[in-house]
Amino acid sequence: MKSRLFALPAAALLAAALAAPCARAAGSLLLIDAPPEAATWSAGLSARGWPRAPGSPRQREQLLPAFDYESPSGLFLASDAGLGWNLAPELLQGHSARDWQFGLRLWPQSGRPRRESPPGIDRLGTRLVTEAFANVQALPALLLQSGLSWGSGRHHDGGQLELGATSGIPLGDDLIAISLAATYANAAHLRGSFGVGARESAASGLPEWHPGSGWQDWSIALSGEHKFSADWSVSGQWLQARLVDQAAKSPLTRDRRQPSFILSLWHRF
């Protein structure tokens, strides 16, 4: 990251892109920098768009305040990344503390609101999800990422494992980071998001759907940051996920493509 000596110019640009406030790779994967030497915080405004419900063809778009706080201890609190703690600086030393990022975080995961649920299908509320994350700088311009989350599903017993990799494409003095990822989910999560129970089937007329554990989606994301000055910057991400297997075949899925985006203007204080 910013304190590491990279062998390739493109890798140094990738490090700058990965340092963008609150940036996320694909789905729940994190793009974060090593903790700063002194506490920092930024605030701004974000334009966001995401699917109104799992499998929905429609998007919800909002303009929301954004904030990001980072502590030298590895603690972070951000509007996009939630509340978390990168434990690598506390447990590792030297380059290993910079090459590795691992810890825990809490973040909200949206569900299926009542107005987006077909008649007879129960709503799925927003849930607070816990995630264990681990990233490693495997090569100068290649970051491997993982996230194991739990707490989703109708009864908060859903779990997901997301695996991904990020590299970069230089664009002058800036860089676009490209991420590829895939998500595996347990039965509780898939049934909560895409399942149709017997009672729901009778009430809605949709066929019953009881998915088991399996792959949920794969995704590609483009992320980047441009600094106007030492204090002002803009960062953004576009993500295109595609539902697969049981999630794609669910009676509740109207579109396998699940795009999302975020564009944020930041001021560092």
C-alpha positions as CSV (number, residue, x, y, z in Angstrom):
1,M,0.0,0.0,0.0
2,K,1.1,3.6,0.4
3,S,4.0,2.6,2.7
4,R,5.2,-0.3,0.5
5,L,7.8,0.0,-2.3
6,F,6.2,-1.5,-5.4
7,A,8.3,-2.8,-8.2
8,L,5.9,-1.6,-10.9
9,P,4.5,1.9,-11.5
10,A,1.1,0.4,-12.1
11,A,1.2,-1.2,-8.7
12,A,1.8,2.2,-7.1
13,L,-1.2,3.6,-8.9
14,L,-3.2,0.5,-7.7
15,A,-2.3,1.3,-4.2
16,A,-3.6,4.8,-4.6
17,A,-6.9,3.5,-5.9
18,L,-7.2,1.0,-3.1
19,A,-6.7,3.9,-0.6
20,A,-9.9,5.5,-1.7
21,P,-12.2,6.2,1.2
22,C,-14.9,3.6,1.9
23,A,-14.2,1.7,-1.4
24,R,-15.4,-1.8,-1.7
25,A,-14.4,-4.4,-4.2
26,A,-17.2,-6.8,-5.1
27,G,-20.2,-7.3,-2.9
28,S,-18.9,-7.5,0.7
29,L,-15.2,-7.5,-0.1
30,L,-13.1,-4.6,1.2
31,L,-10.6,-2.3,-0.5
32,I,-8.8,-0.6,2.4
33,D,-5.4,0.9,2.9
34,A,-3.0,0.3,5.8
35,P,-4.0,2.3,9.0
36,P,-2.7,5.9,8.9
37,E,0.0,7.1,11.3
38,A,-2.5,9.6,12.7
39,A,-6.3,9.4,13.0
40,T,-8.0,10.8,9.9
41,W,-11.6,11.5,8.9
42,S,-13.4,12.6,5.8
43,A,-16.9,13.6,4.9
44,G,-18.8,14.2,1.7
45,L,-21.8,13.2,-0.4
46,S,-22.5,10.0,-2.2
47,A,-24.9,9.1,-5.1
48,R,-25.8,5.5,-4.8
49,G,-27.8,2.9,-6.7
50,W,-28.5,-0.8,-5.9
51,P,-31.2,-3.4,-6.6
52,R,-34.5,-2.8,-4.8
53,A,-34.6,-6.4,-3.7
54,P,-32.6,-9.6,-4.5
55,G,-33.4,-10.5,-8.1
56,S,-35.2,-7.3,-8.8
57,P,-34.9,-5.6,-12.2
58,R,-35.4,-2.2,-10.6
59,Q,-32.9,0.0,-8.8
60,R,-33.1,2.3,-5.8
61,E,-31.1,5.5,-6.2
62,Q,-30.4,8.0,-3.4
63,L,-28.1,10.9,-2.6
64,L,-26.7,10.4,0.9
65,P,-24.1,11.9,3.3
66,A,-20.8,10.0,3.5
67,F,-18.2,9.8,6.2
68,D,-15.0,7.8,6.8
69,Y,-12.9,7.6,10.0
70,E,-9.6,5.7,10.3
71,S,-7.5,5.1,13.4
72,P,-3.8,4.1,13.6
73,S,-5.0,1.1,15.6
74,G,-6.8,-0.3,12.6
75,L,-10.3,0.8,13.7
76,F,-12.5,2.2,11.0
77,L,-16.0,3.6,10.8
78,A,-17.4,4.4,7.3
79,S,-20.8,5.0,5.7
80,D,-19.9,2.3,3.1
81,A,-17.8,-0.2,5.0
82,G,-19.5,-0.1,8.4
83,L,-17.7,-0.5,11.7
84,G,-14.6,-2.7,11.7
85,W,-11.1,-3.3,12.9
86,N,-8.1,-4.4,10.8
87,L,-6.0,-6.5,13.2
88,A,-2.9,-6.9,11.0
89,P,-1.0,-3.9,12.5
90,E,-1.6,-5.3,16.0
91,L,-0.5,-8.9,15.3
92,L,2.1,-8.6,12.5
93,Q,5.2,-6.5,12.0
94,G,7.2,-5.0,9.1
95,H,6.0,-5.7,5.5
96,S,3.6,-8.4,6.7
97,A,1.6,-5.8,8.5
98,R,1.2,-3.9,5.2
99,D,0.7,-6.9,3.0
100,W,-2.0,-8.4,5.1
101,Q,-5.4,-7.0,6.2
102,F,-7.6,-9.1,8.4
103,G,-10.2,-8.5,11.0
104,L,-13.9,-8.1,11.7
105,R,-16.6,-5.7,10.8
106,L,-20.4,-5.0,11.1
107,W,-22.4,-3.6,8.3
108,P,-26.1,-3.5,7.3
109,Q,-27.4,-5.7,4.5
110,S,-30.6,-4.7,2.7
111,G,-33.3,-7.2,2.1
112,R,-36.7,-7.3,0.4
113,P,-39.1,-4.5,1.6
114,R,-42.8,-5.1,1.7
115,R,-43.5,-2.9,-1.3
116,E,-41.0,-4.9,-3.4
117,S,-42.3,-8.3,-2.3
118,P,-44.9,-10.1,-4.5
119,P,-48.4,-10.4,-2.8
120,G,-48.2,-13.3,-0.4
121,I,-44.4,-13.3,-0.1
122,D,-43.0,-12.2,3.3
123,R,-40.8,-9.2,3.5
124,L,-37.1,-9.6,4.3
125,G,-35.9,-6.8,6.6
126,T,-32.4,-5.1,6.7
127,R,-30.1,-7.2,8.9
128,L,-26.9,-6.3,10.7
129,V,-24.2,-8.7,9.3
130,T,-20.9,-9.7,10.9
131,E,-18.0,-10.4,8.6
132,A,-14.5,-11.8,9.0
133,F,-12.3,-10.4,6.2
134,A,-8.8,-11.2,5.0
135,N,-6.8,-9.6,2.2
136,V,-3.2,-10.2,1.0
137,Q,-1.0,-8.4,-1.5
138,A,0.0,-11.6,-3.3
139,L,1.8,-9.8,-6.1
140,P,2.8,-6.1,-6.6
141,A,-0.3,-5.5,-8.6
142,L,-2.6,-8.2,-7.3
143,L,-4.7,-8.1,-4.2
144,L,-6.5,-11.3,-3.1
145,Q,-9.6,-10.8,-1.0
146,S,-12.0,-12.9,1.1
147,G,-15.0,-12.2,3.3
148,L,-17.0,-14.7,5.5
149,S,-20.2,-13.2,6.8
150,W,-23.0,-14.4,8.9
151,G,-26.3,-13.0,10.3
152,S,-28.3,-12.8,7.1
153,G,-31.4,-14.8,6.2
154,R,-34.9,-14.6,7.8
155,H,-33.7,-15.9,11.1
156,H,-30.2,-14.3,11.1
157,D,-28.6,-17.7,10.5
158,G,-27.5,-17.1,6.9
159,G,-23.9,-17.2,5.8
160,Q,-21.9,-16.1,2.8
161,L,-18.3,-16.7,1.6
162,E,-17.0,-14.2,-1.0
163,L,-13.7,-14.6,-2.8
164,G,-12.1,-12.1,-5.1
165,A,-9.1,-10.5,-6.7
166,T,-8.3,-6.9,-7.7
167,S,-5.7,-5.4,-10.1
168,G,-5.5,-2.1,-11.9
169,I,-5.5,-0.3,-15.3
170,P,-3.4,3.0,-15.4
171,L,-5.2,6.0,-16.8
172,G,-2.7,8.9,-16.8
173,D,-2.0,9.8,-13.2
174,D,-5.1,7.9,-12.1
175,L,-6.1,4.3,-12.2
176,I,-9.1,2.1,-12.5
177,A,-9.0,-1.0,-10.2
178,I,-10.8,-4.0,-11.6
179,S,-12.2,-6.7,-9.3
180,L,-13.6,-10.2,-10.0
181,A,-15.4,-12.1,-7.3
182,A,-17.8,-14.9,-6.6
183,T,-20.2,-15.6,-3.7
184,Y,-21.1,-18.9,-2.1
185,A,-24.1,-18.9,0.4
186,N,-25.6,-21.4,2.8
187,A,-29.2,-22.6,2.5
188,A,-30.5,-20.2,5.2
189,H,-29.3,-17.2,3.3
190,L,-30.5,-18.4,-0.1
191,R,-33.9,-19.3,1.3
192,G,-34.3,-15.9,2.9
193,S,-33.4,-14.0,-0.2
194,F,-34.8,-16.3,-3.0
195,G,-36.9,-19.1,-1.3
196,V,-40.7,-19.5,-1.5
197,G,-42.2,-21.5,1.4
198,A,-45.4,-23.6,1.2
199,R,-47.5,-20.9,2.9
200,E,-46.1,-18.2,0.6
201,S,-46.7,-20.4,-2.4
202,A,-50.3,-20.9,-1.5
203,A,-50.8,-17.2,-0.9
204,S,-48.9,-15.9,-3.9
205,G,-49.5,-18.6,-6.5
206,L,-45.7,-18.9,-7.1
207,P,-44.2,-22.4,-7.0
208,E,-42.4,-23.5,-3.9
209,W,-38.6,-23.0,-4.0
210,H,-36.3,-24.4,-1.3
211,P,-32.7,-23.8,-2.4
212,G,-29.8,-25.5,-0.6
213,S,-26.3,-24.2,-0.2
214,G,-24.5,-23.2,-3.4
215,W,-23.0,-20.5,-5.5
216,Q,-25.1,-17.3,-5.5
217,D,-23.4,-14.9,-7.9
218,W,-20.2,-13.8,-9.6
219,S,-19.4,-10.1,-10.2
220,I,-17.1,-7.6,-11.8
221,A,-16.4,-4.2,-10.4
222,L,-14.5,-1.1,-11.5
223,S,-13.3,1.3,-8.7
224,G,-11.2,4.4,-8.8
225,E,-10.3,7.7,-7.2
226,H,-9.2,11.1,-8.5
227,K,-7.6,13.7,-6.2
228,F,-8.3,17.4,-7.0
229,S,-6.0,18.5,-4.1
230,A,-4.6,17.2,-0.8
231,D,-8.1,17.6,0.8
232,W,-10.6,17.1,-2.1
233,S,-11.2,13.9,-4.1
234,V,-13.8,12.0,-5.9
235,S,-14.1,8.2,-5.8
236,G,-16.5,5.8,-7.4
237,Q,-17.4,2.2,-8.1
238,W,-19.6,0.4,-10.6
239,L,-20.4,-3.3,-9.9
240,Q,-22.2,-5.8,-12.1
241,A,-23.2,-9.0,-10.3
242,R,-24.9,-11.9,-12.1
243,L,-27.0,-14.4,-10.2
244,V,-26.3,-18.1,-10.9
245,D,-27.6,-21.6,-10.2
246,Q,-30.5,-21.7,-7.6
247,A,-30.6,-17.9,-7.1
248,A,-31.0,-17.3,-10.8
249,K,-33.8,-19.9,-11.1
250,S,-35.9,-18.6,-8.2
251,P,-39.5,-17.6,-8.9
252,L,-38.6,-14.3,-7.2
253,T,-35.8,-13.5,-9.6
254,R,-36.9,-11.2,-12.4
255,D,-33.4,-10.3,-13.6
256,R,-30.1,-12.2,-13.1
257,R,-28.2,-9.0,-13.6
258,Q,-27.8,-7.0,-10.4
259,P,-25.9,-3.7,-11.0
260,S,-25.0,-1.2,-8.3
261,F,-22.9,2.0,-8.2
262,I,-21.6,4.7,-5.9
263,L,-20.0,8.0,-6.7
264,S,-18.7,10.1,-3.8
265,L,-17.2,13.6,-3.3
266,W,-14.8,13.7,-0.3
267,H,-13.2,16.4,1.8
268,R,-10.5,15.3,4.2
269,F,-10.3,17.2,7.5
